[in-house]
Amino acid sequence: MSVALTYDDIWKLFQETNRMFQETRQEMKEYQMELQHKWEQRSQELQQNWEQRSQELDRQMRETDRKIKEVSSQIGDLGGRWGDFVEGIVAPACDRLFTERGIAVHRVSSRVKGKSLDGMRRMEIDLLVDNTDSVVLVEVKSNLTVDDVKDHLKRLSGFKEFFPRYVTSRVYGAVAGIVISAEADQFAMKKGLFVIVQSGETVKLVNPQDFKPKSW
Protein backbone atom coordinates (compact mmCIF):
# COMPACT_ATOMS: atom_id res chain seq x y z
CA MET A 1 0.00 0.00 0.00
CA SER A 2 1.65 3.24 -1.18
CA VAL A 3 1.96 6.23 1.15
CA ALA A 4 1.01 9.58 -0.22
CA LEU A 5 3.80 12.18 0.13
CA THR A 6 2.83 15.48 1.59
CA TYR A 7 4.36 18.84 0.75
CA ASP A 8 6.27 18.75 4.03
CA ASP A 9 7.69 15.32 3.15
CA ILE A 10 8.86 16.54 -0.24
CA TRP A 11 10.37 19.68 1.33
CA LYS A 12 12.25 17.62 3.89
CA LEU A 13 13.60 15.32 1.14
CA PHE A 14 14.72 18.36 -0.84
CA GLN A 15 16.43 19.84 2.21
CA GLU A 16 18.21 16.54 2.96
CA THR A 17 19.29 16.18 -0.66
CA ASN A 18 20.56 19.76 -0.68
CA ARG A 19 22.42 19.15 2.59
CA MET A 20 24.12 16.07 1.17
CA PHE A 21 24.99 17.99 -2.00
CA GLN A 22 26.50 20.84 0.00
CA GLU A 23 28.50 18.39 2.13
CA THR A 24 29.74 16.60 -0.97
CA ARG A 25 30.59 19.91 -2.58
CA GLN A 26 32.52 20.99 0.52
CA GLU A 27 34.37 17.67 0.61
CA MET A 28 35.26 18.08 -3.08
CA LYS A 29 36.49 21.60 -2.42
CA GLU A 30 38.59 20.45 0.53
CA TYR A 31 39.97 17.58 -1.54
CA GLN A 32 40.88 19.96 -4.37
CA MET A 33 42.54 22.29 -1.90
CA GLU A 34 44.48 19.39 -0.42
CA LEU A 35 45.61 18.31 -3.90
CA GLN A 36 46.62 21.87 -4.70
CA HIS A 37 48.56 22.12 -1.45
CA LYS A 38 50.36 18.82 -2.11
CA TRP A 39 51.17 19.87 -5.67
CA GLU A 40 52.56 23.21 -4.50
CA GLN A 41 54.55 21.46 -1.77
CA ARG A 42 55.91 18.92 -4.24
CA SER A 43 56.76 21.64 -6.75
CA GLN A 44 58.60 23.54 -4.04
CA GLU A 45 60.55 20.39 -3.08
CA LEU A 46 61.44 19.75 -6.72
CA GLN A 47 62.55 23.35 -7.10
CA GLN A 48 64.70 23.10 -3.97
CA ASN A 49 66.21 19.82 -5.15
CA TRP A 50 66.97 21.33 -8.54
CA GLU A 51 68.59 24.37 -6.95
CA GLN A 52 70.66 22.14 -4.67
CA ARG A 53 71.76 19.96 -7.60
CA SER A 54 72.56 23.05 -9.66
CA GLN A 55 74.66 24.45 -6.82
CA GLU A 56 76.46 21.11 -6.38
CA LEU A 57 77.11 20.87 -10.12
CA ASP A 58 78.45 24.41 -10.14
CA ARG A 59 80.71 23.57 -7.19
CA GLN A 60 81.99 20.44 -8.94
CA MET A 61 82.69 22.41 -12.13
CA ARG A 62 84.64 25.02 -10.17
CA GLU A 63 86.61 22.24 -8.47
CA THR A 64 87.32 20.62 -11.85
CA ASP A 65 88.53 23.93 -13.26
CA ARG A 66 90.78 24.36 -10.23
CA LYS A 67 92.29 20.89 -10.69
CA ILE A 68 92.82 21.47 -14.42
CA LYS A 69 94.67 24.72 -13.66
CA GLU A 70 96.70 22.96 -10.97
CA VAL A 71 97.68 20.11 -13.31
CA SER A 72 98.50 22.58 -16.10
CA SER A 73 100.72 24.47 -13.68
CA GLN A 74 102.44 21.24 -12.62
CA ILE A 75 103.00 20.30 -16.27
CA GLY A 76 104.50 23.72 -16.89
CA ASP A 77 106.74 23.30 -13.86
CA LEU A 78 107.75 19.85 -15.10
CA GLY A 79 108.71 21.33 -18.46
CA GLY A 80 110.93 23.80 -16.67
CA ARG A 81 112.38 21.03 -14.55
CA TRP A 82 113.12 19.04 -17.70
CA GLY A 83 115.30 21.86 -19.04
CA ASP A 84 117.04 22.17 -15.69
CA PHE A 85 117.44 18.40 -15.54
CA VAL A 86 119.13 18.28 -18.95
CA GLU A 87 121.31 21.36 -18.71
CA GLY A 88 122.03 21.49 -15.03
CA ILE A 89 122.24 17.87 -13.92
CA VAL A 90 122.58 15.29 -16.70
CA ALA A 91 124.98 17.15 -19.00
CA PRO A 92 127.58 17.99 -16.31
CA ALA A 93 127.46 14.40 -15.02
CA CYS A 94 128.07 12.74 -18.40
CA ASP A 95 131.85 13.11 -18.15
CA ARG A 96 131.96 11.28 -14.83
CA LEU A 97 129.29 8.66 -15.69
CA PHE A 98 130.74 7.45 -18.98
CA THR A 99 134.41 7.81 -18.04
CA GLU A 100 133.72 5.44 -15.14
CA ARG A 101 132.37 2.96 -17.70
CA GLY A 102 135.44 3.15 -19.90
CA ILE A 103 134.16 5.63 -22.46
CA ALA A 104 136.38 8.70 -22.70
CA VAL A 105 134.54 12.00 -22.87
CA HIS A 106 136.02 14.87 -24.87
CA ARG A 107 132.86 16.92 -25.38
CA VAL A 108 129.21 17.08 -24.26
CA SER A 109 126.84 18.97 -26.57
CA SER A 110 123.18 19.82 -25.98
CA ARG A 111 120.38 19.66 -28.55
CA VAL A 112 122.52 18.71 -31.52
CA LYS A 113 120.63 18.80 -34.82
CA GLY A 114 121.33 16.91 -38.03
CA LYS A 115 119.56 16.31 -41.34
CA SER A 116 119.37 13.44 -43.79
CA LEU A 117 121.41 13.37 -46.99
CA ASP A 118 118.35 14.38 -49.03
CA GLY A 119 117.73 17.28 -46.65
CA MET A 120 114.12 16.26 -46.11
CA ARG A 121 114.34 14.81 -42.60
CA ARG A 122 115.68 16.10 -39.31
CA MET A 123 117.06 14.51 -36.14
CA GLU A 124 117.79 16.17 -32.80
CA ILE A 125 119.88 14.65 -30.02
CA ASP A 126 119.24 15.92 -26.48
CA LEU A 127 122.82 15.28 -25.38
CA LEU A 128 125.67 14.09 -27.59
CA VAL A 129 128.76 12.81 -25.77
CA ASP A 130 131.75 12.09 -28.01
CA ASN A 131 135.46 11.39 -28.25
CA THR A 132 137.75 10.47 -31.15
CA ASP A 133 136.28 7.03 -31.81
CA SER A 134 132.92 6.78 -30.06
CA VAL A 135 129.76 8.74 -29.35
CA VAL A 136 126.91 8.38 -26.86
CA LEU A 137 123.41 9.59 -27.72
CA VAL A 138 121.49 10.54 -24.57
CA GLU A 139 117.73 10.93 -24.76
CA VAL A 140 116.24 12.80 -21.79
CA LYS A 141 112.55 12.66 -20.81
CA SER A 142 110.57 14.10 -17.94
CA ASN A 143 108.71 10.77 -17.78
CA LEU A 144 110.59 7.97 -19.53
CA THR A 145 108.40 5.19 -20.99
CA VAL A 146 109.02 2.00 -22.95
CA ASP A 147 107.78 3.79 -26.09
CA ASP A 148 110.41 6.51 -25.53
CA VAL A 149 113.08 3.81 -25.39
CA LYS A 150 111.80 2.28 -28.64
CA ASP A 151 111.91 5.69 -30.32
CA HIS A 152 115.50 6.17 -29.16
CA LEU A 153 116.49 2.76 -30.56
CA LYS A 154 115.20 3.91 -33.97
CA ARG A 155 117.18 7.13 -33.56
CA LEU A 156 120.34 5.15 -32.85
CA SER A 157 119.82 2.95 -35.92
CA GLY A 158 119.55 5.96 -38.22
CA PHE A 159 122.05 8.23 -36.49
CA LYS A 160 124.96 7.88 -38.95
CA GLU A 161 122.76 8.86 -41.89
CA PHE A 162 122.04 12.20 -40.19
CA PHE A 163 125.54 12.65 -38.75
CA PRO A 164 127.97 11.23 -41.34
CA ARG A 165 130.99 12.65 -39.50
CA TYR A 166 130.52 9.79 -37.01
CA VAL A 167 130.25 7.07 -39.67
CA THR A 168 133.38 5.29 -38.36
CA SER A 169 132.55 5.82 -34.66
CA ARG A 170 131.08 3.33 -32.25
CA VAL A 171 127.62 4.62 -31.32
CA TYR A 172 126.17 3.95 -27.85
CA GLY A 173 122.78 4.88 -26.45
CA ALA A 174 121.57 6.19 -23.10
CA VAL A 175 118.21 7.28 -21.72
CA ALA A 176 117.51 9.51 -18.72
CA GLY A 177 114.31 10.48 -16.93
CA ILE A 178 113.10 12.52 -13.99
CA VAL A 179 110.44 9.84 -13.61
CA ILE A 180 110.88 6.38 -15.15
CA SER A 181 107.76 4.34 -15.89
CA ALA A 182 107.53 0.71 -14.82
CA GLU A 183 109.77 -1.62 -16.83
CA ALA A 184 111.20 1.17 -19.01
CA ASP A 185 114.60 0.95 -17.32
CA GLN A 186 114.76 -2.87 -17.58
CA PHE A 187 113.65 -2.76 -21.20
CA ALA A 188 116.33 -0.18 -22.03
CA MET A 189 119.10 -2.21 -20.41
CA LYS A 190 117.98 -5.38 -22.21
CA LYS A 191 118.34 -3.43 -25.46
CA GLY A 192 121.90 -2.44 -24.53
CA LEU A 193 121.28 1.15 -23.40
CA PHE A 194 122.69 3.00 -20.42
CA VAL A 195 119.98 4.21 -18.01
CA ILE A 196 120.50 7.46 -16.08
CA VAL A 197 118.28 8.22 -13.09
CA GLN A 198 118.04 11.09 -10.66
CA SER A 199 119.69 10.47 -7.30
CA GLY A 200 119.37 13.34 -4.87
CA GLU A 201 120.90 16.43 -6.46
CA THR A 202 122.82 14.46 -9.08
CA VAL A 203 122.31 11.43 -11.34
CA LYS A 204 123.69 7.91 -11.59
CA LEU A 205 123.74 4.93 -13.92
CA VAL A 206 121.60 2.02 -12.74
CA ASN A 207 123.31 -0.46 -15.08
CA PRO A 208 125.35 -3.10 -13.22
CA GLN A 209 129.15 -2.79 -13.39
CA ASP A 210 129.42 -5.80 -15.72
CA PHE A 211 126.90 -4.29 -18.16
CA LYS A 212 127.96 -4.51 -21.83
CA PRO A 213 126.43 -1.71 -23.90
CA LYS A 214 125.32 -2.34 -27.46
CA SER A 215 127.10 -0.38 -30.19
CA TRP A 216 125.69 0.69 -33.53
MOLIN-V519316 format. One line per field, one symbol per residue. psi: psi as a letter, one per 30 degrees, with the letter a starting at -180 (. if undefined). Layout:
psi=???
This chain:
psi=jkkkkleeeeeeeeeeeeeeeeeeeeeeeeeeeeeeeeeeeeeeeeeeeeeeeeeeeeeeeeeeeeeeeeeeeeeeeeeeeeeeeeefeeeffeeeefefggjkjfkjkkhkklllefgfllkkkekjklafglkkjkkkkejkleeeeeeeeeeeegefefiffgfglkklkkkkkekjlkfeeeeeefggkkkklkjbgallkfklfgkjkkk.
